[in-house]
């Protein structure tokens, strides 16, 4: 059985007054995150209201390790003040026949 990568989309709901703060905080950790051993892809998108992270990890353990990184924890701590609603995370695997 082939090991399948983990794909993730996270929708982040910043308060309007903290949109730029949240966006910049996420942009600031992209390079470090991409250097993590288990990270394949980590991209940020926005629609001028919400932020969307598109991520690909080698497995769930790599994602769990990302959540433990100091720079990730700093962003999560700031979310307490900045977000209007909890982050929605969708985890998925690639569909195959």
N, C-alpha and C positions, 0 to 999 in steps of 0.2 A: 504494500500500500504506500502510495506516494504522500509525503507530507505536504499539506497545502498551506499557503500563506494566509494570514489573517488580514482582511481589509476592514477599514473602519471609516465611518463618516461621523463626525461630531458637529452638531449644530449648537453654536454658542449664541446666547441671547443677551448681549450687553444692554445696560440702560443707555439711552440716547446720549447722555452727558459723558458716558465712559466708553463709547464706541471706539474712539481713537486710542484710548489707553489700552483697551483689550486687544485691539488689532496690532498695535505696536509691540505689546508684550509677547504676543504669539510670533510676530515676525522676528523678534529678537532671539527666539529659541530655535528657529528652523535649522540654522547651520549646525548647532550643537546636536540637535536631535538626529539629523541626517548622518552624523558621525557615530551614532550608537550602533553597536554590532548588529542588532536585530532589525534596524530600521531600513526599509527599502525605499519608501516614499513618504513625504510629509509636506503637504502643500496647504496653503491658506487661500481661501476665496471669500468674497463678501458680496452682499447685495445692497450695501450702504446702510443696512439696518442690522443684519445678523452676520455672523462669521461662520464659515464652514471649513473644517479640517478634513482633508482627504489623506488617509494614512494607509500604509501597507507595512506589515511586520512579518517576520519569519514565523512567529508563533505567539501564543498568548503570554508566554513567559517573557518574551522580549518587550511586549507592551507593558506588562507589570513592572519590569525593570525601569522602563521609561517613566512610569508614574512615581518612581522612587528617586529619580534624579533631582538634585537640589533646584535646578532652574525650572523644572516642571512644577515642583512644590511651591515655588515663589508665585508662579502664575495662578495655580489653584488657590493659594491664600488670597490673592488679589481679587479673584472671582467673587469671594464672599461679599465684597463691597460693590463690585462692578456689574454683576449680573442681575437682570430682571427676572430670570427664571433659570432653573437648573439646566445644565448642558444635556442635550439628547444625544446618546451614543448608539449608533447602529453598527453592529459587528456582523461580518458576513464572510463567506468563502466563495471562491469562484465556482460557478456552475459548470459541470462537465457531464457528458453523456456517459 
